[in-house]
């Protein structure tokens, strides 16, 4: 149990420290705002690359009672940071224009790199209250439908054209983002409607009522609090967070496709259908989201117990946040990733055995 608590301690430190830095930014401005952004970008990258710590697997059957407690704490903290970010940008915070912008950027980074993995973990939990909290987090970022699209569409059709969030081989990020953001909304809605077909349920119980109504309520609250400035600040935060969510899906599934079996069905989801990253600190910051293959194979496994097997799972050459930034440069992205995608497609079709790529 000691080693499990040690692992959870790292998750807690990595995820809670950015919030503390943002709180200091709102209170005192100045260097604290730069420190919050630097932590989530430069420091995370340096710790991943310069500090050699082996990524060990914990017992996959182990239970982590404290893991959900951290998720709930981070979920509550998300709403606190959302309120503080809007107050810093549109309220009487006393911050300069530059400091207000820096606080918003720092909050956006937290929402994309921490709040998103938190909500993602919550919507996979068995307890209804935890699932609702995850949906509310996504709804506050004006992308509540991601909860339905992720569970009902992405996990079912991942690695195929039926999943809007599985990037196709050669598809650039910007084209992907325009397509996936639109299609995932309607794919999630269609999936929820199929589940409700033939059942007498009120419109109020439909998940999309929460997503759309909650988004409208969140925008109305931002406007009531800070007028147009408050609304624009919320929209900027939401857009920034949504872009990072799309980048995460893009990077973790780019170019990896499931084969079609002779009977027309897709092959079962396997470890070869997601990209992973073994880098220790960004993994802790993102609650082991970079261990993506095991999550798709065992979606209900608690994040501290997710497994990593570099021999059986596609590995990204750099940490996930860095690869997300690289995706913004499609030509360079394809130069780095297309050969790796081809290697794993060849392996899946049985053409040849694994060969290490440079940087892996």
C-alpha positions in Angstrom: 0.0 0.0 0.0 2.9 2.3 0.6 4.0 2.4 -3.1 0.4 3.1 -4.1 0.2 6.1 -1.8 3.5 7.3 -3.1 2.1 7.2 -6.6 -1.0 9.0 -5.6 1.1 11.6 -3.9 2.8 12.4 -7.2 -0.5 12.7 -8.9 -1.7 15.1 -6.2 1.4 17.3 -6.2 1.5 17.5 -10.0 -2.1 18.4 -10.4 -2.7 20.7 -7.3 0.4 22.8 -7.7 -0.8 24.7 -10.8 -4.0 25.7 -9.0 -1.9 27.1 -6.1 0.2 29.1 -8.6 -2.9 30.5 -10.2 -4.3 31.5 -6.8 -1.1 33.4 -6.1 -1.4 34.9 -9.6 -4.9 36.2 -8.8 -3.8 37.5 -5.4 -0.5 39.1 -6.3 -0.1 39.0 -10.1 3.4 39.7 -11.4 5.8 36.8 -11.5 3.2 34.3 -10.2 1.2 34.4 -13.4 4.4 33.6 -15.4 5.3 30.9 -13.0 1.9 29.2 -13.5 2.3 29.1 -17.3 6.0 28.1 -17.0 5.1 25.2 -14.8 2.5 23.8 -17.2 4.8 24.2 -20.2 8.5 24.5 -19.8 9.0 22.8 -16.4 6.8 19.8 -17.3 8.8 19.3 -20.5 12.1 19.6 -18.7 11.2 17.2 -15.9 10.1 14.7 -18.5 13.2 14.9 -20.6 15.9 15.6 -18.0 14.9 13.7 -15.0 15.2 9.9 -15.6 12.5 8.1 -13.6 11.3 4.7 -14.8 7.6 4.4 -15.4 6.7 1.3 -13.5 3.4 -0.5 -13.6 1.4 -1.0 -10.5 -0.7 -4.0 -9.8 -3.5 -3.8 -12.4 -5.9 -5.4 -9.9 -5.1 -3.0 -7.1 -7.7 -0.7 -5.7 -7.1 3.0 -5.0 -9.8 4.4 -2.7 -8.0 7.7 -2.5 -8.0 8.1 -6.3 -11.6 9.1 -6.5 -11.1 11.6 -3.6 -8.4 13.4 -5.6 -10.7 13.4 -8.7 -13.5 15.0 -6.6 -11.1 17.6 -5.1 -9.8 18.5 -8.6 -13.3 18.7 -9.9 -14.4 21.1 -7.2 -11.2 23.1 -7.8 -12.0 23.4 -11.5 -15.1 25.4 -10.7 -13.2 27.5 -8.2 -10.6 28.3 -10.9 -13.2 29.0 -13.5 -14.8 31.6 -11.2 -11.4 33.1 -10.2 -10.3 33.2 -13.8 -13.4 35.1 -14.8 -13.1 37.5 -11.8 -9.4 38.1 -12.6 -10.3 38.9 -16.3 -13.6 40.8 -15.9 -13.9 41.7 -12.2 -12.2 44.2 -9.9 -9.1 42.1 -9.5 -6.7 45.1 -9.8 -4.5 43.1 -12.2 -3.0 44.7 -15.3 -4.2 43.8 -18.8 -1.2 41.5 -19.3 -1.7 39.8 -15.9 -5.4 39.2 -16.7 -4.4 37.6 -20.0 -1.7 35.5 -18.3 -4.2 34.2 -15.7 -6.7 33.3 -18.4 -4.0 31.4 -20.3 -2.9 29.6 -17.2 -6.5 28.6 -16.4 -7.0 27.4 -19.9 -3.9 25.2 -19.7 -5.2 23.7 -16.4 -8.6 23.1 -17.9 -7.1 21.3 -21.0 -4.4 19.3 -19.3 -5.9 18.6 -15.8 -9.7 19.3 -15.8 -10.2 17.3 -19.0 -8.4 14.2 -17.7 -10.3 14.6 -14.4 -13.7 14.8 -16.1 -12.7 11.9 -18.4 -11.9 9.7 -15.4 -15.2 10.7 -13.6 -17.5 9.9 -16.5 -16.0 6.4 -16.5 -16.7 5.8 -12.8 -19.5 3.6 -11.5 -21.0 6.0 -9.0 -23.7 8.3 -10.6 -22.6 11.3 -8.6 -19.1 11.1 -10.0 -20.3 10.7 -13.5 -22.5 13.8 -13.1 -19.6 15.8 -11.8 -17.6 14.8 -14.9 -20.5 15.9 -17.1 -20.7 19.2 -15.3 -17.0 19.9 -15.8 -17.3 19.4 -19.5 -20.5 21.4 -19.6 -18.8 24.4 -17.8 -16.3 24.3 -20.7 -19.2 24.4 -23.2 -18.4 20.9 -24.5 -20.7 18.8 -22.4 -21.6 16.5 -25.3 -18.0 15.2 -25.1 -19.2 13.0 -22.2 -21.7 11.2 -24.4 -19.6 11.2 -27.6 -16.7 9.7 -25.7 -18.6 6.9 -24.0 -21.2 6.1 -26.7 -19.2 6.7 -29.8 -15.4 7.0 -29.3 -15.0 3.8 -27.2 -17.3 1.8 -29.5 -15.9 2.9 -32.9 -12.4 4.1 -32.0 -9.9 3.6 -34.9 -12.6 3.7 -37.6 -14.4 6.3 -39.7 -17.4 5.9 -37.5 -15.6 7.7 -34.7 -15.2 11.4 -35.4 -12.4 11.7 -32.9 -10.1 9.2 -34.4 -7.8 11.1 -36.8 -7.4 9.5 -40.2 -3.9 8.9 -41.7 -2.6 12.1 -43.2 -5.3 14.3 -41.7 -4.0 17.6 -40.5 -5.1 18.9 -37.1 -7.0 21.9 -38.3 -9.1 19.9 -40.8 -9.6 17.3 -38.1 -10.7 19.8 -35.5 -13.3 21.4 -37.8 -14.7 17.9 -38.7 -14.5 16.3 -35.2 -15.9 19.2 -33.2 -19.1 19.2 -35.4 -19.5 15.5 -36.0 -18.9 14.4 -32.4 -21.8 16.6 -31.2 -24.3 14.9 -33.5 -22.8 11.5 -33.2 -23.2 11.7 -29.4 -26.7 13.0 -29.8 -27.7 10.1 -32.1 -26.2 7.6 -29.7 -28.1 8.9 -26.8 -31.3 9.0 -28.8 -30.8 5.3 -29.8 -30.5 4.4 -26.1 -33.7 6.2 -25.3 -35.7 4.8 -28.3 -38.9 3.1 -27.2 -38.5 4.3 -23.6 -40.9 6.8 -22.1 -38.5 9.4 -20.7 -38.9 13.1 -20.3 -36.9 15.6 -22.2 -35.5 16.9 -18.9 -33.7 13.6 -18.4 -31.9 13.7 -21.7 -28.2 14.3 -21.3 -28.2 16.9 -24.0 -30.6 19.0 -22.0 -28.0 19.3 -19.3 -25.2 20.0 -21.9 -27.1 22.7 -23.7 -29.0 24.2 -20.8 -25.9 24.1 -18.6 -23.8 25.9 -21.3 -26.5 28.6 -21.7 -26.6 29.0 -17.9 -22.9 29.2 -17.7 -22.7 31.9 -20.3 -25.6 33.8 -18.7 -23.8 33.7 -15.4 -20.6 34.9 -16.9 -22.4 37.8 -18.6 -24.3 38.7 -15.4 -21.0 38.7 -13.5 -18.8 40.6 -15.9 -20.9 41.8 -18.8 -19.5 41.4 -22.3 -16.0 41.1 -20.9 -17.0 38.2 -18.6 -18.8 36.4 -21.5 -15.8 36.9 -23.8 -13.4 35.6 -21.1 -15.6 32.5 -20.7 -15.7 31.9 -24.4 -12.0 32.3 -24.7 -11.4 29.8 -21.8 -13.8 27.3 -23.3 -12.4 27.5 -26.8 -8.9 27.1 -25.5 -9.9 24.1 -23.4 -11.9 22.5 -26.3 -8.9 22.9 -28.6 -6.7 21.0 -26.1 -9.3 18.2 -25.8 -9.3 17.8 -29.6 -5.5 17.9 -29.7 -5.4 15.1 -27.1 -7.7 12.8 -29.1 -5.9 13.7 -32.3 -2.5 12.8 -30.9 -3.6 9.7 -29.1 -5.3 8.1 -32.1 -3.7 9.6 -35.2 -3.4 7.2 -38.1 -4.1 4.0 -36.2 -7.0 2.0 -37.7 -8.8 -1.2 -36.7 -9.0 -3.9 -39.3 -12.3 -5.1 -40.8 -12.9 -8.8 -40.2 -14.3 -11.1 -42.9 -17.8 -10.8 -41.4 -17.7 -7.0 -41.7 -17.1 -6.3 -38.1 -14.2 -4.3 -36.7 -11.5 -6.2 -34.9 -11.6 -5.9 -31.1 -9.9 -2.8 -29.7 -6.3 -3.7 -28.8 -3.2 -2.0 -27.4 -2.0 -1.2 -30.9 -4.9 1.2 -31.5 -3.7 4.1 -29.3 -0.6 6.2 -29.0 1.1 6.3 -25.5 3.8 8.3 -23.8 6.0 6.9 -21.0 7.1 10.3 -19.7 6.6 10.4 -15.9 5.7 13.9 -14.9 3.3 14.8 -17.7 1.7 11.5 -17.1 1.2 12.4 -13.4 -0.1 15.9 -14.4 -2.6 14.3 -16.8 -3.6 11.4 -14.4 -2.0 8.8 -16.6 -4.0 9.8 -19.7 -0.9 9.2 -21.8 -1.2 5.5 -20.9 -4.1 5.5 -23.4 -4.0 1.9 -24.8 -4.7 0.3 -21.5 -7.6 2.7 -20.9 -9.3 1.6 -24.1 -8.7 -2.0 -23.4 -9.9 -1.7 -19.8 -12.0 1.5 -19.6 -13.0 1.1 -16.0 -9.5 0.6 -14.6 -8.5 3.4 -12.1 -6.0 5.8 -13.5 -3.1 4.9 -11.1 -3.3 1.3 -12.2 -3.2 1.8 -16.0 -0.5 -0.3 -17.6 2.3 0.5 -20.1 4.0 -2.0 -22.4 6.4 -0.3 -24.9 6.7 -3.6 -26.8 3.0 -3.9 -27.5 1.9 -0.3 -27.5 2.7 2.5 -30.0 4.9 5.1 -28.2 5.1 8.8 -29.0 8.6 10.1 -29.3 8.0 13.1 -27.0 5.6 13.9 -24.1 2.0 14.2 -24.9 1.7 18.0 -24.3 4.7 18.6 -26.6 3.2 16.4 -29.3 0.0 18.3 -29.0 1.9 21.5 -29.7 3.7 19.8 -32.6 0.3 18.9 -34.1 -0.3 22.6 -34.7 2.4 22.3 -37.5 0.9 19.7 -39.8 3.9 19.4 -42.1 6.3 18.8 -39.3 3.8 16.5 -37.5 3.5 14.2 -40.5 7.3 14.1 -40.9 7.5 12.8 -37.3 4.5 10.6 -37.2 3.6 9.1 -40.6 6.4 6.6 -40.7 5.5 5.5 -37.2 1.9 5.0 -38.2 3.0 3.0 -41.2 5.1 0.8 -39.0 2.2 0.0 -36.7 -0.3 -0.6 -39.6 2.2 -3.0 -41.1 2.6 -4.8 -37.8 -1.2 -5.0 -37.4 -1.5 -6.6 -40.8 1.3 -9.1 -40.0 3.7 -7.7 -42.6 6.7 -7.5 -40.3 7.9 -7.5 -36.7 8.4 -4.4 -34.5 11.4 -2.3 -35.4 12.3 0.6 -33.1 12.0 4.0 -34.7 14.4 6.9 -33.9 13.3 8.6 -30.7 11.4 5.7 -29.4 
